[in-house]
């Protein structure tokens, strides 16, 4: 069996440890496996399209990039698997507890802090929610962005944390973040306990997935998927890896949870320039 090559983005030093551990797990179970790390998701998507990797561990925005770029080339993309924690997430628009803001329409003429410009959870999806409530970002309210490590699609949460800090410092009237980070920022003290309240919460959406393009040898993909779905949190040999990757179990991939993000990139033109460039390559 030929070696299955996976692509992943090095958004944190722990990524090396994670995939070295998974590599050992797969190889011990007779799946030849290796991985390639990329500095950003756009390069990873381009690499997968060029055949550098068979499977890519993609952010939700990278999934949309891969699916659209593949479709433009007459190819099909599929979501092979995802974490249990990738399903049914929500983002929140948060304001200070004493703010007079009660509805999204009250954000008119205010400043809304967001994460990196390519962050689905801290920028694109919550701004879509505000836009669909009737306020145009940049016209009806000011968007205060925090472009930390653009290309990593908000995985590092640095820009998200800076948005929270801007809210508490009074530089913004509202801040956007994933619901889990609202809790995490409160626990760590970035958002002092009782200092904020949730103004609005988005509809559920999905996050990362293992993306595959048609043409990858079936035996490797079948074995890879079998091994993923068979991993048990009760197995001490993989528990630490699952903890680092933030899941209890792997689930089959699905794509209906990306509808909001698809609407956002269409509304804001997020991928227009990249798709035009990718289409010429």
C-alpha positions in Angstrom: 0.0 0.0 0.0 1.4 3.4 -0.9 1.9 6.1 1.7 -1.0 8.3 2.5 0.1 12.0 2.8 -1.9 14.4 4.9 -1.6 18.2 4.9 -2.0 20.3 8.0 -1.4 23.9 8.9 1.2 24.7 11.6 -0.9 27.2 13.6 0.8 26.1 16.9 3.9 24.1 17.8 1.8 21.3 19.2 0.7 20.5 15.6 4.0 18.6 15.1 3.5 16.5 18.3 -0.1 15.8 17.3 0.7 14.5 13.8 3.8 12.6 14.8 1.6 10.8 17.3 -1.1 10.0 14.7 1.6 8.9 12.3 2.9 6.4 14.7 -0.6 5.2 15.4 -1.4 4.7 11.8 1.9 3.1 10.8 1.6 0.6 13.7 -1.8 -0.4 12.2 -0.3 -1.0 8.8 -1.3 2.2 7.1 1.8 3.9 5.6 1.3 7.5 6.6 3.2 10.8 6.6 2.2 14.5 6.8 3.3 17.8 5.3 2.9 21.1 7.3 2.0 24.3 5.6 2.3 27.9 6.9 -1.3 28.8 5.8 -4.5 27.3 4.5 -4.3 28.9 1.1 -1.0 27.2 0.4 -2.4 24.0 1.7 -5.4 24.1 -0.5 -3.2 24.9 -3.5 -0.9 22.0 -2.5 -3.8 19.6 -2.4 -5.0 20.7 -5.8 -1.5 20.2 -7.1 -1.4 16.6 -5.7 1.1 17.3 -2.9 -1.2 15.7 -0.3 -4.0 13.1 -0.5 -6.0 14.5 2.5 -6.0 17.9 4.1 -7.1 18.8 7.6 -8.9 21.9 6.7 -10.6 24.8 8.5 -14.2 25.6 7.4 -13.0 28.4 5.2 -10.3 26.2 3.6 -13.0 23.6 2.9 -15.0 26.2 1.0 -11.8 27.2 -0.9 -11.0 23.6 -1.7 -14.6 22.7 -2.8 -15.0 25.8 -5.0 -11.5 25.6 -6.6 -11.9 21.9 -7.2 -15.4 22.4 -8.8 -13.9 25.1 -11.0 -11.5 22.4 -12.3 -14.3 19.9 -12.9 -13.3 17.9 -9.7 -15.2 16.9 -6.6 -14.3 17.4 -3.0 -15.6 15.5 0.0 -15.5 15.9 3.7 -14.1 12.6 4.9 -14.3 13.0 8.7 -14.5 15.6 11.5 -14.2 15.8 15.3 -17.2 15.5 17.5 -16.4 19.1 18.6 -16.6 20.4 15.0 -20.3 20.0 14.9 -23.0 22.5 15.8 -20.9 25.4 17.1 -22.2 28.9 17.5 -20.6 32.4 17.6 -21.8 35.2 19.8 -21.9 39.0 19.7 -20.9 40.2 23.1 -21.4 43.6 24.7 -20.5 45.0 28.1 -23.0 44.1 30.8 -24.0 47.7 31.4 -24.3 48.7 27.7 -27.6 50.1 26.5 -27.4 47.9 23.4 -30.3 45.4 23.4 -30.7 44.2 19.8 -28.4 43.8 16.8 -30.1 46.9 15.3 -28.7 48.9 18.2 -25.2 48.3 16.8 -25.8 51.1 14.3 -23.1 53.8 14.5 -21.1 51.7 17.0 -17.8 49.9 16.8 -17.8 46.1 16.6 -14.5 44.2 17.3 -13.8 41.1 15.4 -10.9 38.6 15.0 -8.7 38.1 11.9 -10.3 38.9 8.6 -10.3 35.2 7.6 -11.7 33.9 10.9 -15.0 32.1 10.3 -16.0 32.1 13.9 -14.9 35.5 15.1 -15.5 37.6 12.0 -17.3 36.2 8.9 -20.2 34.3 10.5 -21.0 36.8 13.2 -20.7 39.7 10.8 -23.1 37.8 8.5 -25.6 37.6 11.4 -25.4 41.3 11.9 -25.7 42.0 8.1 -28.7 39.7 7.8 -30.3 41.6 10.7 -30.1 44.7 8.5 -26.8 46.5 9.3 -24.1 46.7 6.7 -20.5 46.2 8.1 -18.3 49.2 7.4 -21.3 51.4 6.5 -23.8 51.2 9.3 -21.2 50.4 11.9 -17.4 50.3 12.2 -15.6 47.0 12.1 -12.4 46.9 14.3 -10.4 44.0 13.0 -7.5 42.2 14.6 -5.5 40.6 11.8 -3.2 38.3 13.7 -1.7 35.5 11.6 -3.9 35.9 8.6 -3.9 32.7 6.6 -4.5 30.5 9.7 -8.2 31.2 9.6 -8.5 32.1 13.3 -7.2 28.7 14.5 -4.8 30.4 16.9 -7.6 32.6 18.5 -5.2 35.4 19.0 -7.2 38.0 17.1 -10.4 36.8 18.8 -8.8 37.4 22.2 -7.7 40.9 21.1 -11.3 41.6 20.1 -12.4 40.7 23.6 -9.8 42.9 25.1 -10.9 45.8 22.9 -14.4 45.5 24.2 -13.3 45.6 27.8 -10.9 48.5 27.1 -13.8 50.5 25.7 -12.3 50.6 22.2 -15.3 48.7 20.9 -19.0 48.5 21.8 -19.3 44.8 20.9 -17.0 41.9 20.1 -17.5 38.7 18.1 -16.2 35.3 19.2 -17.0 31.6 19.2 -19.2 30.7 22.2 -16.6 28.4 23.7 -14.1 31.2 23.7 -16.5 33.5 25.4 -16.5 31.1 28.3 -12.7 30.5 28.1 -11.9 34.2 28.0 -14.1 34.6 31.2 -12.3 31.7 32.9 -8.9 33.1 32.1 -9.8 36.7 33.1 -9.6 38.3 29.7 -13.3 39.1 30.2 -13.8 39.7 33.9 -16.6 37.7 35.4 -19.9 39.5 35.0 -18.5 42.2 32.7 -20.2 41.0 29.5 -23.5 39.6 28.2 -24.4 37.9 25.0 -26.3 40.2 22.7 -26.9 37.6 19.9 -26.0 34.0 19.1 -25.7 32.7 15.6 -27.3 29.5 14.2 -25.2 26.4 14.6 -22.4 25.7 12.1 -19.6 23.2 11.6 -15.9 23.7 11.8 -12.9 21.6 10.5 -12.9 18.5 8.3 -10.6 16.1 6.6 -11.0 17.1 2.9 -10.3 14.7 0.0 -10.4 15.3 -3.7 -11.5 12.6 -6.1 -8.7 10.4 -7.5 -7.1 9.5 -4.2 -6.5 5.7 -4.0 -9.5 4.1 -2.3 -7.6 1.5 -0.1 -5.6 4.1 1.7 -8.7 6.3 2.3 -10.8 3.5 3.5 -8.1 2.3 6.0 -7.5 5.9 7.1 -11.2 6.5 7.8 -11.5 3.1 9.6 -8.6 3.9 11.9 -9.9 7.4 12.7 -13.5 6.3 13.5 -12.1 3.4 15.6 -10.1 5.6 17.9 -11.5 5.4 21.4 -11.0 8.0 24.1 -10.8 5.1 26.6 -7.6 4.0 24.9 -4.7 5.6 26.8 -2.4 5.3 23.8 -4.5 7.9 21.8 -6.2 9.9 24.6 -3.4 12.4 24.9 -3.5 13.0 21.1 -7.3 13.4 21.1 -7.0 15.9 24.0 -4.4 18.0 22.1 -6.6 17.9 19.0 -9.7 18.8 21.1 -12.0 15.9 20.6 -13.4 12.7 22.2 -14.2 10.9 19.0 -14.0 11.2 15.2 -17.3 11.3 13.2 -18.1 11.0 9.5 -17.8 14.2 7.6 -20.7 16.3 6.6 -21.0 19.6 4.7 -24.5 21.0 5.4 -23.0 22.9 8.4 -21.2 25.3 6.1 -24.2 27.2 4.7 -23.7 30.3 6.8 -20.0 30.6 5.9 -20.8 30.1 2.2 -23.3 33.0 2.5 -20.7 35.1 4.3 -17.9 34.7 1.7 -20.4 35.5 -1.0 -21.7 38.6 0.7 -18.3 39.9 1.7 -16.3 38.7 -1.4 -13.8 37.1 1.0 -12.5 34.6 -1.5 -12.9 36.4 -4.8 -9.3 37.4 -5.2 -7.9 34.1 -4.1 -10.2 32.1 -6.3 -9.4 34.3 -9.3 -5.7 33.7 -8.7 -6.2 29.9 -8.0 -8.2 29.6 -11.2 -5.2 30.9 -13.2 -2.8 28.4 -11.7 
